[in-house]
Amino acid sequence: MPLPELRAHHVATFLICVILGQLVLYHRESLKSPSVDPPFFDQQVQPRLQPRPRYHPVVPLTVEDFELLDELADSIVHIEADRVFRGTGSTQIRGTSVTNNAEDAKRIRDQILCWTQHGSWVRQDESQGTSSSWITRKHLGHDQYAKCDVRFTEGLDRLVQENPDYEGSHLAGEYDPKNERYLVREAVKYKWVPDESICGPGPTTVGLEDERATYQPFDKNAFCDSLGQRNILIAGDLTQYQLHDSILSAIGEPFLCQGELGCLPREPHPLCRTSNLKFARNDVLSVPTAFDEETDFYSDGSVVKQPWATPELLQQYSILLLNRGLLWKPDQEFMQELVFMMKHFWLYYPDTVIIYRATHPVANCTVLKEQREDEAIRGPDGESIVPGTTLVKPLTVPPSRVDESEDSQRIFKPSLADVQRQNKLAKVIVESAGGIFLDTEEMFALRPDGRMGEGDCSRFCAPGPLDSYADLLFNTMRILPM
């Protein structure tokens, strides 16, 4: 049965009920239960740097409830986005020459969406050895992301020591001509490949029809050409910092800062002859006057808010790569704060290119680490030749939503349904304000492997799946008419 048309008073009544319900439940729960840290962030590992999401008391919802909530949230966000941004986002992409052309704006956005939605993780052929076009990208960033490589090296050393008859190279990171394989982790050997039959050039495909639709591997010179003389500012939480590492590793430039808290006050990283890169840690993307620090829910210091949206920075950096991360807030707060941020740029920085990436769902990587996935080496039969290890492949179908437990008094947020719903809210808000949304949620939901582990299943080891962001950002910038 179709839903009745939502009028203004219906929307207002719904929002008031949601807000009051959240306040009542939160204060009632806070009186009887202490805060509990979530299982996927191990506070023993770098407790000073890790964000701390919260458990929140909520009414357990079924999959059907989630679907109804999706419809209501979608109706509300469209009403709010149209009210604030006046329908201008459909005809323009801010910071580009697409200023009053709905068809061009749609084709470019559809092309980028197609690259992320229609594709698969393909294991790269390594039979041609060093002459192959596939070469493992070297990670030049923070050492903490290399812990998977440390496990692989330790496993390789044990394999050689325990098997005197082992033939072939035993140096991690090099090509083994005897066995025709690169001695790197399996998680590194898969590359995101869009389906050219759907996303490639042609009148019957999605998005652009000309050669621009061909998805290209990262090329430093072409990437620099696409930037022109513009600088990139990356802002977000710890997961966003990894994009900073991935882009710099793709460029091959030395790092001037180590650690996400130390990058903002330092000199920017040189990307190209006329372009720089800087990272700022701000877990909720707060902009000036957006929040009252005294009454902010996260005023306990567990969330970092470095001042990134300042006039001084925004005058220098005209390409913004943003994400709010996994720190959960109720839908109405998430929508209100994201609308406020995007309106800030929509009003005062109309020539800024805003690229907002989707938040990735957290995978349960603990089981994979117990199976020693990082040490696995594929043999001729497709199984691991290292005893006691399990070869893990990317998923072919993303995880599905599940009903929340009725026995749980406190349910961890964000759930998969929360991540999916708030990504949809973000897409509407960002595009309505003239930005670009990278819908990579499902793309990385297919990768439970290659994550850091040891209490942190939200971030990936490097090199690894996140290196695909360098390719995606390059192709996105390549088709934007600057």
C-alpha positions, -999 to +999 in steps of 0.1 A: +000+000+000+016+033-010+025+058+018+003+089+022+018+121+010+040+137+037+030+173+045+050+198+065+031+192+098+036+154+093+073+159+089+075+182+120+055+158+141+077+129+131+109+148+139+096+159+173+086+124+182+120+110+172+140+136+191+119+132+223+121+095+221+159+096+217+162+120+247+140+099+270+158+066+261+193+081+264+188+098+298+170+067+312+197+044+301+226+067+312+212+065+348+216+028+351+244+018+327+280+029+323+295+036+289+309+005+272+334+006+244+325-013+212+342-046+204+359-036+172+380-008+187+406-023+211+414+005+236+446-013+244+458-004+209+466+033+207+438+045+231+448+081+225+442+080+188+412+057+185+377+072+181+352+058+206+317+051+192+289+046+217+263+021+225+228+037+225+195+024+239+171+018+210+140-002+203+151-034+184+141-032+148+134-058+122+145-057+086+109-046+076+112-018+102+145-007+086+128-005+052+100+017+065+125+039+082+145+042+049+114+055+031+105+080+058+141+093+060+143+095+022+111+116+021+123+140+048+158+145+034+145+154+000+121+179+015+149+195+036+175+195+007+150+211-017+142+237+010+178+246+018+195+243-016+165+253-038+170+225-063+202+239-077+223+208-073+207+189-102+219+215-127+255+220-115+286+206-100+302+232-079+338+242-087+335+230-123+322+244-156+290+225-152+269+254-139+235+252-156+232+219-174+212+192-157+220+166-184+258+170-181+256+170-143+235+138-143+258+120-168+289+128-148+273+117-115+258+086-131+292+077-146+310+079-112+281+059-096+284+032-122+321+027-116+314+020-079+282+000-083+289-022-113+321-040-109+340-067-089+372-074-072+394-092-097+426-111-088+453-097-110+473-121-133+509-125-121+521-152-145+542-128-166+564-119-137+582-086-136+571-078-171+535-078-160+516-045-158+505-054-123+530-042-097+522-040-060+519-004-049+544+004-022+529+019+010+549+050+021+527+061+050+523+053+087+540+020+099+509+010+119+491+001+086+519-024+078+510-049+106+495-073+080+527-073+060+546-081+093+524-111+098+529-122+062+567-119+065+567-139+097+545-166+081+568-168+051+599-172+073+582-200+092+573-217+060+608-217+047+623-228+080+599-257+085+601-269+050+638-277+040+625-288+005+609-254-002+619-241-036+616-205-047+621-170-034+615-163+002+618-125+002+585-108+009+575-082-017+594-097-045+585-119-075+591-156-072+599-168-107+601-205-096+564-205-086+553-176-108+538-155-080+544-123-061+552-128-024+526-104-011+494-108+009+464-121-010+444-091+000+467-069-021+463-089-053+427-079-059+418-048-079+384-032-083+374-035-120+342-018-132+320-036-158+328-019-191+297-034-207+276-013-183+299+017-175+321+019-207+317+041-237+286+037-259+251+050-264+235+021-244+257+024-213+253+044-181+267+079-179+291+093-205+290+079-240+325+089-252+360+076-242+359+094-209+338+065-196+368+041-199+380+034-163+418+041-163+446+030-139+462+057-118+486+079-138+505+105-119+510+129-148+474+127-159+462+131-123+483+162-119+469+176-152+433+170-139+441+190-107+455+220-126+467+243-098+443+232-072+451+218-038+433+189-020+422+190+016+411+157+032+390+160+063+375+133+085+382+106+110+409+079+113+395+059+084+397+091+062+433+095+071+441+063+052+430+080+020+457+106+026+482+077+028+468+059-002+470+090-025+505+100-014+517+064-019+502+064-054+520+096-062+553+083-046+560+115-027+577+114+007+556+120+038+560+152+057+538+141+087+532+108+105+500+104+123+466+120+117+469+145+145+501+160+133+494+168+097+473+200+100+500+222+116+527+210+093+536+220+058+514+204+031+525+174+012+536+182-024+514+162-049+524+178-082+545+208-092+515+231-086+493+211-062+495+201-025+477+178-001+468+183+035+448+162+061+428+175+090+413+153+117+377+163+124+355+133+132+321+151+126+332+177+100+322+205+122+324+240+106+326+274+124+296+281+146+280+247+138+281+234+173+280+246+209+309+229+226+293+231+260+262+213+250+276+191+222+269+154+229+305+145+222+320+171+245+339+145+265+370+147+242+365+113+226+360+130+193+386+151+176+376+184+159+406+201+144+397+234+127+396+225+091+369+248+076+387+280+082+389+309+057+426+306+056+425+269+046+396+271+023+412+299+003+441+276-004+423+243-008+396+243-034+391+205-036+377+189-005+376+151+001+352+145+031+336+118+052+320+117+087+331+082+096+315+057+119+308+079+150+270+074+152+244+100+157+207+097+153+194+104+118+180+139+126+213+151+141+233+135+112+211+152+086+210+186+105+248+188+109+256+177+073+231+201+059+246+229+079+281+220+067+271+218+030+251+250+033+283+267+046+302+259+014+271+264-008+268+300+005+304+311+009+326+289-012+308+283-045+340+275-064+350+246-042+348+210-054+333+188-027+338+151-030+321+131-002+328+094+001+304+069+016+311+054+051+322+018+049+304-008+071+326-025+097+333-062+090+340-089+116+376-095+108+385-112+141+376-146+128+398-140+097+427-130+118+423-162+139+425-181+106+458-163+098+445-149+065+475-125+062+500-154+061+482-174+034+499-180+001+479-195-028+493-227-043+486-243-077+453-259-064+440-225-052+444-233-015+470-220+009+504-238+010+510-224+045+498-249+072+472-235+096+462-206+073+431-199+054+429-183+019+403-155+020+387-141-012+366-110-015+328-115-013+307-117-044+275-106-026+275-079+001+263-087+037+226-084+044+208-065+071+197-086+101+171-080+128+184-064+160+184-086+191+153-082+213+174-094+243+199-066+240+193-036+263+219-017+244+225-021+207+258-010+191+255+018+167+260+022+138+245-010+125+248-020+089+213-005+084+223+028+100+254+030+077+233+023+046+205+047+055+228+076+065+249+071+033+217+076+014+209+107+034+244+120+027+241+114-011+209+134-013+224+163+007+258+164-010+244+163-045+217+188-038+244+212-027+263+206-060+288+181-047+300+147-058+292+115-038+314+085-041+291+056-033+317+031-022+297+015+006+290-018-012+323-019-029+342-021+004+315-042+021+327-069-002+362-068+015+361-082+050+397-093+044+428-072+045+417-053+077+441-044+105+426-066+132+437-067+169+405-049+179+403-026+148+382-040+120+371-006+106+405+002+089+425-016+063+461-026+062+482-009+035+488-016+008+454-031+004+418-025-008+419+012+000+445+017-028+415+016-051+406+051-039+436+065-058+422+050-090+387+062-083+397+097-073+419+100-105+390+089-127+366+112-109+389+143-114+396+133-149+360+136-161+352+167-141+354+198-165+374+221-142 
